[in-house]
Amino acid sequence: MPAPLRILLTPEEDRTLTELRLAQPLLQRTRDRAHMLRLNAQGWSTRDCGNVRVPSSYG
């Protein structure tokens, strides 16, 4: 089993990811990835992040 991944974000990086998550012109996939990065930085495990249900508008 691979080692758990954990990222640490600066306040500026967290703010940028929040803005990306809310930016309507971006692809939904990009916004979802920004959300997953923030969840991981908040302590969610990679497995838990993978189990989050996000609306899928891409195939």
C-alpha positions in Angstrom: 0.0 0.0 0.0 1.4 3.4 -0.9 2.2 6.0 1.8 -0.6 8.4 2.7 -0.3 11.7 0.9 -0.8 14.9 2.8 -0.4 18.5 1.6 0.1 21.6 3.5 -1.2 24.9 2.2 -0.3 28.4 3.0 -3.2 30.8 3.6 -2.6 32.3 0.2 -2.7 28.9 -1.5 -5.9 28.0 0.4 -7.5 31.2 -0.7 -6.5 30.6 -4.4 -8.0 27.1 -4.3 -11.2 28.5 -2.8 -11.4 31.0 -5.6 -10.8 28.3 -8.2 -13.5 26.1 -6.6 -16.0 28.9 -7.0 -14.9 30.1 -10.5 -17.7 29.4 -12.9 -15.7 29.8 -16.2 -13.4 26.9 -15.2 -14.2 23.3 -16.1 -16.0 21.4 -13.4 -13.2 18.9 -13.3 -10.7 21.6 -12.4 -13.0 23.0 -9.7 -13.4 19.5 -8.2 -9.6 19.0 -8.0 -9.2 22.3 -6.2 -11.9 21.1 -3.7 -10.1 17.7 -3.2 -6.8 19.5 -2.5 -8.4 21.7 0.1 -10.0 18.6 1.8 -6.7 16.9 1.9 -5.0 19.9 3.5 -7.8 19.9 6.1 -6.8 16.4 7.2 -9.0 14.2 5.0 -7.3 11.0 3.9 -6.8 10.4 0.2 -9.3 7.5 0.4 -11.9 9.8 2.1 -11.4 12.4 -0.6 -11.9 9.8 -3.2 -15.2 8.8 -1.7 -16.6 12.3 -1.9 -19.5 12.5 -4.3 -19.2 15.5 -6.6 -21.6 16.3 -9.4 -20.1 14.9 -12.6 -20.6 16.8 -15.8 -17.7 15.1 -17.4 -17.4 11.5 -18.6 
